[in-house]
Every structure is written in C-alpha cells, then in structure tokens.
Amino acid sequence: MEKKRQKIWTAIGVGIAIALLLYWLTLAIWIDDDTDPPMPPPVEEISNC
C-alpha cells in the first residue's frame, strides 16, 4: 500500500514539474514575441502567392 502511495505522489510531482516547465517556456516565448516588432513578409513572397 505504501509503495503505491509513493508512486502516486511521484507521478503527481512529475506532472506538476512538467506543467510548470511548459508554463514557463510558453511564458518565455510569449514575452520574446511581444518584445520583437512584427516583421512583414518580403514583397517577393507575397507576389508569388
């Protein structure tokens, strides 16, 4: 019984760690996107469409 409980808590801890890591990465990407000005695509790419 104790082993099973330890596995459950380990899984919960790993899940929380992964969720926080993904949240931090997403936040870092969003902050990077906000600081860079939006770049329009080159005219050649637009005319080739």
DSSP file (Angstrom, degrees, kcal/mol; ACC not computed):
  #  RESIDUE AA STRUCTURE BP1 BP2  ACC     N-H-->O    O-->H-N    N-H-->O    O-->H-N    TCO  KAPPA ALPHA  PHI   PSI    X-CA   Y-CA   Z-CA
    1    1 A M     >        0   0    0      0, 0.0     4,-2.0     0, 0.0     5,-0.2   0.000 360.0 360.0 360.0 -42.5    0.0    0.0    0.0
    2    2 A E  H  >  +     0   0    0      1,-0.2     4,-2.1     2,-0.2     5,-0.1   0.877 360.0  52.8 -67.2 -37.0    2.8    2.4    0.9
    3    3 A K  H  > S+     0   0    0      2,-0.2     4,-2.2     1,-0.2    -1,-0.2   0.915 108.7  50.2 -63.1 -42.5    4.7    1.7   -2.3
    4    4 A K  H  > S+     0   0    0      1,-0.2     4,-2.2     2,-0.2    -2,-0.2   0.909 110.0  49.9 -63.4 -41.9    1.6    2.5   -4.4
    5    5 A R  H  X S+     0   0    0     -4,-2.0     4,-2.4     1,-0.2    -1,-0.2   0.894 109.6  51.5 -63.4 -39.8    1.0    5.8   -2.5
    6    6 A Q  H  X S+     0   0    0     -4,-2.1     4,-2.3     1,-0.2    -1,-0.2   0.902 109.1  50.5 -65.0 -39.9    4.7    6.8   -3.1
    7    7 A K  H  X S+     0   0    0     -4,-2.2     4,-2.5     2,-0.2    -1,-0.2   0.902 109.6  51.2 -63.4 -40.4    4.3    6.1   -6.8
    8    8 A I  H  X S+     0   0    0     -4,-2.2     4,-2.4     2,-0.2    -2,-0.2   0.938 112.0  45.7 -62.4 -46.9    1.1    8.2   -6.9
    9    9 A W  H  X S+     0   0    0     -4,-2.4     4,-2.6     1,-0.2    -1,-0.2   0.867 111.6  52.6 -66.7 -35.1    2.9   11.1   -5.2
   10   10 A T  H  X S+     0   0    0     -4,-2.3     4,-2.6     2,-0.2    -1,-0.2   0.926 110.2  48.2 -63.4 -43.7    5.9   10.7   -7.5
   11   11 A A  H  X S+     0   0    0     -4,-2.5     4,-2.5     2,-0.2    -2,-0.2   0.902 111.9  49.6 -62.8 -41.3    3.6   10.9  -10.6
   12   12 A I  H  X S+     0   0    0     -4,-2.4     4,-2.5     2,-0.2    -2,-0.2   0.925 111.7  48.8 -63.4 -44.3    1.8   14.0   -9.2
   13   13 A G  H  X S+     0   0    0     -4,-2.6     4,-2.4     2,-0.2    -2,-0.2   0.915 112.5  47.1 -62.5 -43.7    5.2   15.7   -8.5
   14   14 A V  H  X S+     0   0    0     -4,-2.6     4,-2.6     2,-0.2     5,-0.2   0.910 111.9  51.7 -64.2 -41.9    6.5   14.9  -12.0
   15   15 A G  H  X S+     0   0    0     -4,-2.5     4,-2.5     1,-0.2    -2,-0.2   0.915 111.1  46.6 -60.9 -43.9    3.2   16.1  -13.5
   16   16 A I  H  X S+     0   0    0     -4,-2.5     4,-2.7     2,-0.2     5,-0.2   0.910 111.9  51.4 -65.0 -41.6    3.4   19.4  -11.7
   17   17 A A  H  X S+     0   0    0     -4,-2.4     4,-2.3     2,-0.2    -2,-0.2   0.923 112.1  45.8 -62.1 -44.3    7.0   19.8  -12.6
   18   18 A I  H  X S+     0   0    0     -4,-2.6     4,-2.7     2,-0.2     5,-0.2   0.916 112.6  51.1 -64.5 -43.2    6.3   19.2  -16.3
   19   19 A A  H  X S+     0   0    0     -4,-2.5     4,-2.4    -5,-0.2    -2,-0.2   0.920 112.0  46.5 -61.4 -44.1    3.3   21.6  -16.2
   20   20 A L  H  X S+     0   0    0     -4,-2.7     4,-2.6     2,-0.2    -1,-0.2   0.894 112.2  51.0 -65.3 -39.3    5.4   24.4  -14.6
   21   21 A L  H  X S+     0   0    0     -4,-2.3     4,-2.6    -5,-0.2    -2,-0.2   0.933 112.1  45.8 -63.6 -46.1    8.1   23.8  -17.1
   22   22 A L  H  X S+     0   0    0     -4,-2.7     4,-2.7     2,-0.2    -2,-0.2   0.907 113.2  50.6 -62.6 -41.9    5.7   24.1  -20.1
   23   23 A Y  H  X S+     0   0    0     -4,-2.4     4,-2.4    -5,-0.2    -2,-0.2   0.913 111.8  47.5 -61.9 -43.3    4.1   27.1  -18.5
   24   24 A W  H  X S+     0   0    0     -4,-2.6     4,-2.4     2,-0.2    -2,-0.2   0.906 112.9  48.1 -65.6 -42.5    7.5   28.8  -18.0
   25   25 A L  H  X S+     0   0    0     -4,-2.6     4,-2.4     2,-0.2    -2,-0.2   0.921 112.5  48.8 -64.2 -43.5    8.5   28.0  -21.6
   26   26 A T  H  X S+     0   0    0     -4,-2.7     4,-2.6     1,-0.2    -2,-0.2   0.916 112.1  49.1 -61.7 -43.5    5.2   29.3  -23.0
   27   27 A L  H  X S+     0   0    0     -4,-2.4     4,-2.4     1,-0.2    -1,-0.2   0.909 110.8  50.1 -62.7 -42.9    5.6   32.5  -21.0
   28   28 A A  H  X S+     0   0    0     -4,-2.4     4,-2.1     2,-0.2    -2,-0.2   0.899 111.7  48.1 -63.4 -40.9    9.2   33.0  -22.1
   29   29 A I  H  X S+     0   0    0     -4,-2.4     4,-2.4     2,-0.2    -2,-0.2   0.919 111.7  49.9 -65.7 -43.8    8.1   32.5  -25.8
   30   30 A W  H  X S+     0   0    0     -4,-2.6     4,-2.1     2,-0.2    -2,-0.2   0.904 110.6  49.4 -61.7 -42.2    5.2   35.0  -25.4
   31   31 A I  H  X S+     0   0    0     -4,-2.4     4,-1.7     1,-0.2    -1,-0.2   0.907 111.2  50.0 -65.2 -41.1    7.5   37.6  -23.8
   32   32 A D  H  X S+     0   0    0     -4,-2.1     4,-1.4     1,-0.2    -2,-0.2   0.907 110.8  49.7 -62.3 -41.8   10.0   37.2  -26.7
   33   33 A D  H  < S+     0   0    0     -4,-2.4    -1,-0.2     1,-0.2    -2,-0.2   0.879 109.5  51.9 -64.8 -37.8    7.2   37.6  -29.2
   34   34 A D  H  < S+     0   0    0     -4,-2.1    -1,-0.2     1,-0.2    -2,-0.2   0.849 107.8  51.1 -69.5 -33.8    5.9   40.7  -27.6
   35   35 A T  H  < S+     0   0    0     -4,-1.7    -1,-0.2    -5,-0.1    -2,-0.2   0.828  97.4  76.8 -76.3 -30.1    9.3   42.5  -27.5
   36   36 A D  S  < S-     0   0    0     -4,-1.4     3,-0.1    -5,-0.1     0, 0.0  -0.633  86.4-121.5 -82.0 135.0   10.1   41.9  -31.2
   37   37 A P        -     0   0    0      0, 0.0     2,-0.2     0, 0.0    -2,-0.1  -0.481  38.8 -95.6 -70.2 146.4    8.2   44.2  -33.7
   38   38 A P        -     0   0    0      0, 0.0    -4,-0.0     0, 0.0    -5,-0.0  -0.441  38.7-146.1 -66.0 129.4    6.1   42.3  -36.2
   39   39 A M        -     0   0    0     -2,-0.2    -3,-0.0    -3,-0.1     0, 0.0  -0.858   7.4-137.1 -99.9 121.4    8.0   41.8  -39.4
   40   40 A P        -     0   0    0      0, 0.0     3,-0.1     0, 0.0     0, 0.0  -0.483  31.8-103.3 -70.9 147.2    6.0   41.9  -42.7
   41   41 A P        -     0   0    0      0, 0.0     5,-0.1     0, 0.0     0, 0.0  -0.327  47.4 -87.2 -67.0 154.2    7.0   39.1  -45.2
   42   42 A P     >  -     0   0    0      0, 0.0     4,-1.3     0, 0.0     3,-0.4  -0.208  34.3-117.0 -60.4 154.6    9.1   40.2  -48.1
   43   43 A V  H  > S+     0   0    0      1,-0.2     4,-2.3     2,-0.2     5,-0.2   0.842 111.7  61.9 -64.3 -34.0    7.3   41.5  -51.2
   44   44 A E  H  > S+     0   0    0      1,-0.2     4,-1.5     2,-0.2    -1,-0.2   0.903 102.9  49.7 -61.2 -40.7    8.6   38.6  -53.4
   45   45 A E  H  > S+     0   0    0     -3,-0.4     4,-0.6     1,-0.2    -1,-0.2   0.873 110.4  50.6 -66.2 -36.2    6.8   36.0  -51.2
   46   46 A I  H >< S+     0   0    0     -4,-1.3     3,-0.9     1,-0.2    -2,-0.2   0.924 110.5  48.0 -67.8 -43.5    3.6   37.9  -51.4
   47   47 A S  H 3< S+     0   0    0     -4,-2.3    -1,-0.2     1,-0.2    -2,-0.2   0.777 104.5  61.1 -71.2 -25.3    3.6   38.2  -55.2
   48   48 A N  H 3<        0   0    0     -4,-1.5    -1,-0.2     1,-0.3    -2,-0.2   0.699 360.0 360.0 -74.6 -17.8    4.4   34.5  -55.6
   49   49 A C    <<        0   0    0     -3,-0.9    -1,-0.3    -4,-0.6    -2,-0.2   0.502 360.0 360.0 -68.9 360.0    1.2   33.5  -53.9
